[in-house]
Amino acid sequence: MFKPLLVSCSVLVLTLSILVAPISANAQNSKDLKINQKSQKDTSKILDNLKQKDPQKFESQKLERNKNNQNELNSDQKDLKVKFDLKNKKVKLSSTDKGETSINIPNKTELDSVDIVDNKVVYSGKNSKIDVVVESIDGGVRQVINIKDSSAPNFYDFPIELEKGDKLEITENGGAVITSKNPKPNNFSIKDLPKDLDQKTIDQIKSNRITKATIGKPWAKDNNGKDLKTWYTIEKGNILRQNIDLKGAAFPVVADPIFCGNAIYDVRWINRDGMWSASVNPTWCGAWNSDQQLWDSWIEAYNKTPSSWMWNKQWNTNQYWSMYNQFACHAYIAKGWKPSWNWNLEPSKPDKGFWGFVRNKLSPCN
């Protein structure tokens, strides 16, 4: 009497085995990301090579793992959040006033393991020609490509997830920029702008667009420290491609784009020898790139300056343009390195124009 039941159970088990087998096989053969599986020695070698070749010397910002998601790391900065999606191999910049920008790493299908060392995320792959180091820096994020040998490609694509209205463009200095429509259009007349204002800034004001992220001019160095020719192109509207001339290069080669979200950390009023100053604290990104999108960096500083009796922030006055030109002077002089001082803007100073502040022999920008 138990025989039919036994046969039925056997058929049921066989049927379930057939149905489940493909799923189990797929799960077993899927390219799951291996976290912290690479040897410490290999990872250290990659980071040591970067340290030797790195012309920027950025400090990595602290990373914290999301307790609810082991595949997510976060770096919270003032007014800027950087989120690392380890599994999907991308990083997101979220700014309180500029929205979100997500950047994917290059050659992501080849990279199947990731290590987190010294607040750096290191992607590697057994059969990959490159490693990719991703780190949160003050004001943004950067991705460094470690190119292993001469069989590697001579270009690398960084797909950027643009929001509606966003635009990715190459800048005249060889960098790139992600802009969006200005939610608060300029309400002033272009004819009221100072005569000595540079055309680049005027064009930026007229465009009625805001900068969500600036991308620094690319660099690449071979194993002998030789600078290699490298440049950006844009593919399909949303892919930033870094092209590198690898001819005659000594390997490994290191190359790097930086993506900057915030130029300004904060602004505070201080009293220096009886004179009130708006003390601007730039981020590392701001010191490196604030002159690339000067107007947007200034607007960020302007918005973060507390209103005060020292300066009511009234638009299009001599005082306004004095503060702007002092800011532009500091951004110009700080280009390429993080200054040890804050940028002090003093509303009591009459406007000398940009070059008037720069050419001050006793103390530039004063």
N, C-alpha and C positions, 0 to 999 in steps of 0.2 A: 504494500500500500504506500510505501515511502518512495518507490522507484520513480513515478512520474514527477514527484516534487523535487527529487534529487536531480533529475534531468533538466527540469525547468530552471533550477538554481544554477546549474552548470552553464546553460545557454545564456542566462542573464549575466553571469560573471564574464563569459567570453565576449559578449556584446559590449559590456562596459570596458573591457580591456582594449578592444579594437578602437572604441571611441576615445579613450583616455590616452592611449599610446602616442598618437601624433602630438598631442598637447605637451606630454612629458618630454618627448624628443625635442620639440621646438624650444621648450624652456631650457633643456640641457644644452642645446646648441646655440642658444641666443648669446649675443655678444654683450653679456652683462659687464658693467664697468667694475673693474677690480680696484678697490680703494686701499691704499697703503700696502700694495703687494710687491712693489718694486724694491730692490735692495737699496738701503740707505746710501751705500757707496756710490751707486749709479746716479741717484738723485743729487747727491752732494757735488758730483762732478759737473753736472749740468749747471747748478747754481754757482759753483766756483767760476765756471767759464763766463757766466753772465756778469758776475761781480768784477772780473778782470776787464771786460770789454765795455761795461756800462758807462756811458758818458754823462748820464743824468743823476745817478746816485740817489734815487728816490728812496724814501723810507716806507717799508710795507706797513700798512695799517692793520690793526688787530682784527683777526677773524674769529667769529664765534659760530659754533654749529647750532642749527635750529633743533631744539629738543624734540620737536614733533616731526622732523623730517631729516634723516641722517644724510640725505643727498643735497642738503642746502646749507651754505655758509653765509654769514652776514657780516658786514662791516658798516656800523652806523657812525656817520660823521654828522657834524652840525648841518642841518638842512639838506643833507644828502645821504641816501642809503645805497649801499652796494650789495647786491645779492648774487651769490655764485650758485648756479644750478649745475651741480656736478654731473648728474646723469645725462642731461640734455646738452651739456658742454657749452654753456653760454653764461654771460654775466649781464646783470641789469643795473642801470643807474636810475635812481628815482629821486628827483629833486622836488622840493615843496612848491616851487614856483615855475618849474620848467617841464614837468611831466616825466614820462618814462622813456628810456632808450635801452633796448636789449641788443647785445653784440655777441654773435656766435664766434667760436674759435675756428681757425682754419683747419682743413683736412681732418675734420672731427670723426669721420668714419674709420680712420686708420688708428685712432688713439683709444685704447681699451683699458688703460690703467691710469690711476691718478694718485698722487701723493700730496699730502699737506705738510710742508716743512717750512719753519720760520715764517709763518703767515703768508706763504706762497703756495699756489696750487700748481702742481707740475703734472701735465698730461704727457703720457708716453704710449708707445705701441711697439710691439716686438718687430713688426714688419714696416714700421713707419720710418720715413726718411727725416722726420723732424720730431722734436719735443716742443711743447708750448708751456711757458710759465705765465700764469695770470696772477696779478696781485692788485689789491686795493691800495691806491696812493692818495695822498691828501688832496681831495678835490676831484678824484676820478678813479680810473682804472687803466692798467696797461697790460698788453699781451706781448710777450717776448718769444720769438721763434728761434729755436736752436736747430740749425740746419746741419745735418751730420756729415754728408759727403757730396761729391760732385754729381751723383745720380739723382739728387733731389730736384724738384721743380724750381723754376726761376720766378714764380709768382705765387702769392698766397692770398686767398679770398676770405674776407671777414663779412659775412652776411649780417646786415643790420635790420632789425625789425622796426620799420618806420610806422608811426601812427598817421592817421589821415591828416593831410596837409603838411606833413614833414617833407623835407627835401635834403638830399645829400649832395654836396658840391665840393669841388676842389677849389682851394683858395689860391690867390696869386703868389703866396710865399711857399707853395708846395705842400701845405697841409690840407686839411679838409674840415668841413663844418656841416652840422645838422641843424637846420633851421625850421621854424614853424610859424604859422600865421600869428601875428600879435593879437592877443585877445583884447588888448587895450590900445587901439590905434593912436598914433601920435596926433595930438590936437593942436599943433602949432604950425606956423608957416615957415617953410624952408627959407624964405627970403629974410627971415629974422635971424638966421644963423650967423655967427661971426665970420668975417671975411677970411680969416686965416685958418678956418677949419679945413682939414684935409678932405679931399674929394672922396676917399674911401669911406670915411665916416659919414659924409653927407649922403652918399649912395645907400649906406646901411640904414640911415634914418629914414630916407625916402621909401625904402623897400617895405616898411611896416611889418618886418619879420623879426622874431626873436631867435637867439641862438640857444639851442638845447644842449649842444655839446660841441666842443672844438676838438679836432684831432691834430696832434702835433706833426710837424714835418718829419717824415720817416728817416731813420738812420739804419745803417747796416755796417758791421765790421767783421773782417775775417780773423783767422786765428793769430795773425801777426799784428793785429790792431789796425790794419789798413781800412780806410773808409771806402766802401763800395757804393757805386751809383745805385740809387733806389728812388722810386717815385710811385705815386698813387695814380690809379685810373678807377673809374666807376663803371661797373658792369650791371646791366639790367636795372639800373636806377637805385638799387639798395645794397649793392655789394661793393665794399671798399677793397680794391685789389692792390696789394703791395708788390710791385715789380722789383726784382733785384738782379743786377748784372753780376753773375757768379763766375764769369770768365776769368781764369787765372787766380781765383781765390784760394786761400789756404783754409782748410776746414778743421773744426766746425766754424760756421758763420753764425753770428747773432744779429737779429734784426728786430725792430721794435716800433709799433705805433702806440701812442698814448691817447686815451679818450678822456677828455676833461669835462666834468659836469659843472662844478662850481669854481669860480675864480676867487671869491671872497669868503673868508671864514666868518668874520664879524667886523663891526665898526663901533668904536667907543669914543666918547668925549673925554679928553684928558687936558690938564693944564700944564703947559711947559713954560717955565719962567714967566708966568703971568699971562701967557698967550694961550687961548683955547684952540685945540686942534681936534679934528675928527681923525682918530687914529685907526687906519684901515689895516686889518690883518689879512693879507692874501694867503690863499692856499698855495701849496707847491705848484699845482696846476696853474693857478692865477699868475704866479711869478714867471712861469715858463711861457704861458700862452696869452696873457692878458692883452698884449699888443696886437695879437692876431684878430681878435674881435673886440677892439677897444671900447666901442660904444656900449656893447652889451655888458662888458666887465664894469664899466662906469655905472650903468643903470643898476647893476646888482649892488655895487657899493652905495649908490644913492639911496636905493630902497632899504638897505640895511643900516643907514645912518639914522639914529634917533633924532626926531625933530627937537629943536631946542631954541632958546632965545639967541644963541650964538649964530644960528643959521636956520631960517624958516623954510629953506629948500625951495624958495620961489623960483619958478622957471624963467629962463631967458633974462637974467640980470647980470651985471658985471660980477657980482659975488658968485653966482652960479658958475659962470665960465672960468672964473679964477679957480674954483674948486676942481672943475673938470680938467683944466690944463695942468694943475698941480698933480692930479691923479695920473694923467697921461704921461707926464714927465717921469714919475716913479715907475710906471709900467714899462716905459721905454728903457730906462736905466737898469731895471731888474731883469730884463729879458734874458732867459737862459739859465738863471740860477735863483735859488731861494734867498732873498736878502735876510740879514739877521735883524733888521729893523722893521718896524711898521711904517706904512706910508702915511705921514702926517699931513693933513690938508687943513690949512688955516684960513677961515673965512674972512679974517680981517685984512688979508693981503689983497692989494689991487691986482687986477688981471694983467699979466705981462704977455699973454699969449703962450702957446706951447714952447716955441723956441726961446722966448724970453726967460722962461723958467729953466729950460735945459742949459742955456748958456751962462747961467749965473756962476761965475768963476769961483766965488768964495764957497758956495754951497749949492750945488745943483738942486733944482726943484724948490728952492726957497726964494 
